[in-house]
Amino acid sequence: VRSMERHNSHSVPKSVRLRYSMRLHQNQLWTKDGELYRIVHLERLSVDYKQINPENHEEGVHFSVTKKEFCRLIKGAKEVQLKDVPER
């Protein structure tokens, strides 16, 4: 009898497996380390996003990256609503 249990995706409750997945959609706003990132255009493998100036939400710089690069950029970030972001 083996004392070690094998853990695979079927033995872990679905709620635990989904906790770490993130859903991306257009106009989604993320904040990390005082920076704001808004998804402008989303495709299957690429993301066009705008790094927003926290002092003026209309200004910012556009970037086009792979979805993987964007997910790495916002790792540990928090999704926010624009109304929740204070004007400086």
N, C-alpha and C positions, 0 to 999 in steps of 0.2 A: 504494500500500500504506500503510495507516494504522499508525502506530507505537503508538498508544494502544489498549489493550485495554479493552473494556467489562466491568465487573464486575457481574454480577447474581447472584441467589441460586442459580442453577444452576451457576455457575462456581466458587463457593466450596464447599469440602468441607463435608459435613453436620456433621462434628464441630466445625468452626469456627463454623458458624451457630448451633448449639445451645449453645455455651459461655455465651452471655449470656442465655439464656432461664431463667426461674425457674419452678418448679412450686410452687404453693401448695396446702396441704391443712390440714384441721382439726387443731388441737393442735400445729401447727408452731411452733417457738420461734426467734425471731430476736434477735440482740443487735447494738446499734449505740451507740457513744458511752456505754457504761455503762448503757444502758437495755435492758430486756427487753420483747419484744412477743410475745404468743401469740395465734394465730388461734383464736377461739372458734367462729365459725360462718362458713362460706364459701358464697357463692352465685355465680352466673354473673357478676354485675356488682357485687356488694357484699361487704364483709368486715366482720365484727364481730370486734374484737380487744380484748385486755386488755393495758394497759401495766402490767407487773408491777413491784412494789416489789422491788428486788434484795435487800433485807434480810429480807423475808418473802415467799416465793413465793406465799403464799395471798392476799395483799392486792394490790389493783390497781384501776385505773379502766377501765371499759368504754367503747369507742368504736364507732360505726358509720360507715363511710366507703365510698366507691367503691373498686373494686379498683385503679383507676388511682392514686388518692390513697394507698392503702396501699403500692403498689409504689414510689411516690416516697418515702414515709416510710422504707422499708427499703432504699432504694438504697445500695449499699455495705455493707450489713449482712452478718452471718455467721450462717448457720443453726447452732444449737447444740442439744444435748440437755440437759434439765433437770439430769441427773446431772453434766454438765460445768460447770455454773454454780456457783461457790463461794458458800456462805452467808457473809454478813458478820456 
